[in-house]
């Protein structure tokens, strides 16, 4: 099986066909096209295609090796038994990569020309191994038809999956036809931080795999405007900043409270301060006002903090179902998870800060209610359970 759309050497060697970059051969005899197509479909025999250096999937090479060993046992008189032979082992997932959901979207069909007529839809989910984003398959749902699995039989890649890229996949349908899926993606600048977008185009070639006279194309919405910095991550950063401020606030409240206590019941050696009664009263009043103002500010910060914790938990649950997250490889997903997890390390210190705040206010019930609501949401969403290290690949 060829490893890229450009690599036509394998096709030419096996079929004699001078394959073009897109494998569009409208002027070739039908028998040569059939031979090339048959070769491609033969490469689809396995449900999961993972190319080796020469284009043969590692699983297929291992299965052929097993068949060789079995025939040797059955026909020893027709085997070169003197030649040492060790059957190849089927490679494990850690060696070849297991396809996992990378993109999911819905497309609207168009035909050549400027006019738009009937617009059928297609649902497409692309599963890729994330080492090279080269092997896998698509699950395709067309109107009025059962979902089909179209294996990737060849590909062409420009750019890098972690940056700007233009990938093309050649898919084989169960009916023996070829389809071409183009996925273009990357970050683009707009506003302060920019966006991340994915554009999909599924091409149905014309008769004889003719791409010059294509029959229909589906523009697939994989998501065009994902904030480059996810919404939940902004909330993680703000919650972290408020957490630091709250620790400072509680320390200051304790200092103000101690100063007020010292003025209401000063020790004997501090009785003679040289202050008049009016000056002492004014100082005490200033301390009480500072304490009261800081209590109000601290309460607002607690309420904002737990609002952020509750909503960012919901935002994170929503984010992991987007193509922005699905497209990431394991390392990328882990980095996103670890960044979210930063707020979880506020415990148990944030609970200690709440406990330290309550003696300073008579309205602590509102803070406790907000905290309870946030913790209930976090528990319900089970964000901890979304650790990529716990994911089962291929699902």
C-alpha positions in Angstrom: 0.0 0.0 0.0 1.5 3.4 -0.9 2.3 5.7 2.0 1.4 8.9 0.3 -0.6 10.3 -2.7 2.7 11.4 -4.2 4.4 8.1 -3.9 3.2 6.4 -7.1 6.3 4.1 -7.5 4.5 1.2 -5.9 1.5 1.6 -8.2 3.7 1.9 -11.3 5.7 -1.2 -10.2 2.7 -3.4 -9.7 0.3 -2.1 -12.4 2.3 -0.2 -14.9 0.1 2.8 -14.4 1.7 6.2 -14.4 -0.2 7.5 -11.4 -0.7 11.2 -11.0 -0.5 13.0 -7.7 -4.2 12.7 -7.1 -4.5 9.4 -8.9 -6.9 10.9 -11.4 -6.5 8.8 -14.6 -9.5 9.7 -16.7 -7.7 8.9 -20.0 -6.3 5.5 -19.0 -7.9 2.3 -20.2 -10.5 0.9 -17.9 -8.6 -2.3 -17.4 -5.6 -0.4 -16.0 -7.8 1.7 -13.7 -9.4 -1.5 -12.5 -6.1 -3.0 -11.7 -5.0 0.0 -9.7 -8.3 0.1 -7.9 -8.1 -3.6 -7.2 -4.6 -3.1 -5.7 -5.9 -0.3 -3.5 -8.9 -2.3 -2.3 -6.8 -5.3 -1.5 -4.9 -3.0 0.8 -8.1 -2.4 2.6 -8.5 -6.0 3.7 -7.6 -5.1 7.3 -9.9 -2.9 9.3 -6.9 -0.9 10.7 -4.2 0.1 8.2 -0.8 1.0 9.6 1.9 1.4 6.9 5.4 0.1 7.3 8.4 1.7 5.6 7.6 0.0 2.3 3.9 0.6 2.4 2.8 -2.9 3.7 0.8 -2.6 6.9 2.6 -4.2 9.8 -0.4 -6.3 10.8 -0.6 -7.7 7.3 3.1 -8.6 7.2 2.6 -10.4 10.6 -0.4 -12.3 9.3 1.4 -13.4 6.1 4.3 -14.5 8.2 1.9 -16.7 10.3 0.4 -18.2 7.2 3.9 -19.1 6.0 4.6 -20.9 9.3 1.3 -22.8 9.1 1.9 -24.0 5.5 5.4 -25.1 6.5 3.9 -27.4 9.1 1.3 -28.8 6.7 3.7 -29.2 3.7 7.2 -29.9 5.0 8.3 -31.6 1.8 7.6 -28.4 -0.1 9.4 -26.1 2.4 13.0 -25.0 2.8 13.1 -26.4 6.3 16.9 -26.0 6.5 16.5 -22.3 6.3 15.9 -20.8 9.8 12.4 -19.2 10.0 10.8 -17.2 12.8 7.3 -15.9 12.3 6.9 -12.2 12.8 5.0 -11.1 15.8 1.9 -8.9 15.5 3.0 -5.4 16.6 1.3 -4.0 19.7 -0.6 -0.7 19.8 2.4 1.1 21.3 4.4 0.3 18.2 1.9 1.1 15.4 -0.6 3.4 17.0 -4.3 2.8 17.4 -6.8 5.0 15.5 -8.9 7.3 17.8 -11.5 9.9 17.1 -9.8 13.0 15.7 -12.6 15.0 14.0 -16.4 14.8 13.8 -18.6 16.9 11.6 -21.5 17.3 9.2 -21.1 18.3 5.6 -23.4 19.8 3.0 -23.1 18.6 -0.6 -22.5 20.8 -3.7 -22.0 20.0 -7.4 -19.7 21.6 -9.9 -20.8 25.1 -11.1 -22.0 28.3 -9.4 -25.5 27.2 -8.7 -26.5 25.3 -5.6 -29.2 22.7 -6.1 -30.2 19.9 -3.8 -27.9 19.8 -0.8 -27.6 16.3 0.7 -25.8 16.0 4.0 -23.1 13.6 5.2 -22.0 12.8 8.8 -18.3 12.0 9.0 -16.1 10.9 11.9 -12.4 10.6 11.2 -10.3 8.2 13.3 -6.6 8.5 13.1 -3.5 7.1 14.8 -1.8 10.2 16.4 1.8 9.4 15.8 1.8 10.5 12.2 -1.9 11.3 11.6 -1.6 9.0 8.5 -3.5 5.8 9.1 -7.0 5.0 10.2 -10.5 5.2 8.8 -13.7 7.3 8.5 -17.2 6.5 9.7 -19.5 7.9 7.1 -23.3 8.3 7.3 -25.2 9.3 4.2 -29.0 10.1 4.1 -31.1 7.0 4.0 -28.1 4.6 4.3 -26.4 2.7 7.1 -23.1 4.0 8.5 -20.1 2.7 6.6 -16.4 2.4 7.4 -14.1 3.8 4.8 -10.4 2.8 5.4 -7.6 5.2 4.5 -5.6 3.6 1.7 -3.2 6.5 1.0 -2.5 10.0 2.2 -0.6 13.2 1.5 0.5 15.6 4.2 1.7 19.1 4.1 2.5 20.9 7.3 2.3 19.5 10.8 -0.7 18.4 12.9 0.4 20.5 15.8 0.5 23.7 13.6 -0.9 24.7 10.2 -1.5 21.7 8.0 -3.1 20.4 4.8 -3.8 16.7 4.8 -5.4 14.6 2.1 -6.7 11.1 2.7 -7.8 8.6 0.0 -10.7 6.5 1.4 -12.1 3.3 0.0 -15.8 2.6 0.2 -17.3 -0.9 0.7 -18.6 -0.7 -2.9 -15.1 -0.4 -4.2 -15.0 3.3 -5.0 -12.5 5.9 -3.9 -13.2 9.1 -2.1 -10.9 12.0 -1.2 -11.0 13.8 2.1 -9.1 17.1 2.5 -8.6 18.4 6.0 -7.0 21.9 6.3 -6.5 23.3 9.8 -4.5 25.6 12.0 -4.5 28.7 14.0 -5.3 32.1 12.5 -5.0 35.5 14.0 -8.1 37.6 14.7 -8.5 39.9 17.7 -6.1 39.5 20.6 -5.6 35.8 20.7 -6.8 34.3 17.5 -8.7 31.1 16.7 -8.2 27.5 15.7 -10.2 26.1 12.7 -10.6 22.9 10.7 -12.0 22.8 7.2 -13.1 19.5 5.7 -13.9 18.7 2.1 -15.1 15.2 1.0 -14.8 14.8 -2.8 -16.7 12.2 -4.9 -14.9 11.9 -8.2 -16.6 11.3 -11.5 -16.8 8.1 -13.4 -13.5 6.4 -13.7 -12.2 8.1 -10.6 -12.1 11.4 -12.6 -11.2 14.3 -10.3 -11.3 16.8 -13.2 -15.0 16.0 -13.7 -15.9 15.5 -10.1 -19.5 14.5 -9.2 -20.0 16.1 -5.8 -18.2 17.6 -2.9 -19.2 17.9 0.7 -18.0 20.9 2.8 -17.7 19.5 6.3 -18.0 21.7 9.3 -15.3 20.5 11.7 -15.4 23.8 13.6 -14.0 27.1 12.2 -13.7 29.3 15.3 -12.3 27.6 18.4 -10.7 30.2 20.7 -6.9 29.5 20.5 -6.9 29.8 24.3 -9.9 27.8 25.5 -12.5 29.5 27.7 -12.0 27.2 30.6 -8.2 27.9 30.6 -8.8 31.6 31.0 -11.0 30.8 34.0 -8.3 28.5 35.4 -5.8 31.5 35.3 -8.3 33.9 36.9 -9.2 31.4 39.6 -5.5 31.0 40.4 -5.0 34.7 40.7 -8.0 35.1 43.0 -6.7 32.2 45.1 -3.5 34.1 45.7 -5.4 37.3 46.6 -7.6 35.4 49.1 -4.6 34.1 50.9 -3.3 37.6 51.2 -6.8 38.9 52.3 -7.1 36.4 55.1 -3.7 37.4 56.5 -4.6 41.1 56.4 -8.0 40.4 58.1 -6.2 38.6 60.9 -3.8 41.5 61.3 -6.6 44.1 61.4 -8.5 42.0 63.9 -5.5 41.7 66.1 -4.9 45.5 66.0 -8.6 46.2 66.9 -8.3 43.7 69.8 -5.2 45.4 71.1 -6.9 48.8 71.1 -10.0 47.6 72.9 -8.0 45.9 75.6 -4.4 47.2 75.5 -1.8 45.7 77.8 -0.6 48.0 80.8 2.6 48.9 79.1 0.7 50.2 76.1 -1.7 52.3 78.0 0.3 55.6 77.7 0.6 56.1 74.0 0.4 59.9 74.1 -2.8 59.8 72.0 -5.9 61.7 73.0 -9.1 59.9 73.4 -10.4 61.4 70.2 -7.3 60.3 68.3 -7.5 56.8 69.7 -11.2 56.6 68.8 -10.5 57.8 65.2 -7.7 55.2 64.8 -10.0 52.4 66.0 -12.8 53.6 63.7 -10.3 53.6 60.8 -9.3 50.0 61.6 -12.9 48.9 61.8 -13.7 50.5 58.5 -10.7 48.9 56.8 -11.7 45.5 58.3 -15.3 45.9 57.1 -14.3 47.0 53.6 -11.8 44.1 53.3 -14.5 41.6 54.5 -16.8 42.8 51.7 -14.0 42.6 49.1 -12.9 39.1 50.3 -16.5 37.9 50.2 -16.8 39.1 46.6 -13.6 37.3 45.7 -14.8 34.1 47.3 -18.1 34.3 45.3 -16.2 35.0 42.1 -13.7 32.2 42.8 -16.4 29.5 43.3 -18.4 30.9 40.3 -15.3 30.3 38.2 -14.7 26.8 39.7 -18.3 25.8 38.9 -18.5 27.2 35.3 -15.0 26.2 34.3 -15.9 22.6 35.3 -18.9 22.8 32.9 -16.7 24.4 30.3 -14.1 21.7 30.5 -16.6 19.0 30.1 -17.9 20.7 27.0 -14.4 21.3 25.7 -13.3 17.7 25.7 -16.1 16.9 23.2 -14.9 19.5 20.7 -12.6 18.9 17.7 -10.1 21.3 19.2 -9.5 18.7 21.9 -10.1 15.6 19.7 -7.4 16.6 17.2 -4.7 16.7 19.9 -2.3 13.7 20.3 -1.9 12.1 23.7 0.8 14.6 24.8 -1.4 17.6 23.8 -4.4 16.3 25.6 -2.3 15.6 28.7 -1.0 19.2 28.7 -4.6 20.5 28.5 -5.6 18.3 31.4 -2.7 19.2 33.5 -3.4 22.9 32.9 -7.0 22.4 34.1 -5.8 20.4 37.1 -4.0 23.4 38.5 -7.2 24.5 40.3 -7.6 21.2 42.0 -4.3 21.8 43.8 -6.0 24.7 45.6 -7.3 22.1 48.0 -7.2 21.8 50.9 -5.7 25.4 51.3 -8.9 27.0 49.8 -11.0 25.2 52.4 -8.7 26.5 55.1 -9.1 30.0 53.8 -12.9 29.7 53.9 -12.7 28.5 57.5 -10.4 31.5 58.3 -12.8 33.9 56.8 -16.0 32.9 58.5 -15.2 34.5 61.9 -14.8 37.9 60.2 -18.3 38.0 58.7 -21.9 37.4 59.7 -22.8 36.6 56.1 -20.7 33.6 55.6 -23.6 31.5 54.6 -23.6 32.8 51.0 -20.0 31.8 50.6 -20.7 28.3 51.9 -23.7 27.9 49.6 -21.7 29.0 46.6 -18.9 26.6 47.5 -21.3 23.7 47.9 -22.8 24.4 44.5 -19.4 24.5 42.9 -18.3 21.3 44.6 -21.5 19.5 43.6 -20.9 20.5 39.9 -17.3 19.4 40.0 -18.3 16.0 41.5 -21.1 15.5 38.9 -18.9 16.4 36.0 -16.1 14.1 37.2 -13.3 16.1 35.6 -10.7 14.0 37.3 -12.0 11.0 35.3 -11.1 12.7 32.0 -7.4 12.2 32.5 -6.1 11.2 29.0 -3.9 8.6 30.6 -7.1 6.7 31.5 -8.5 6.7 27.9 -8.8 3.5 26.1 -7.5 4.1 22.6 -9.7 3.2 19.6 -12.9 4.2 21.3 
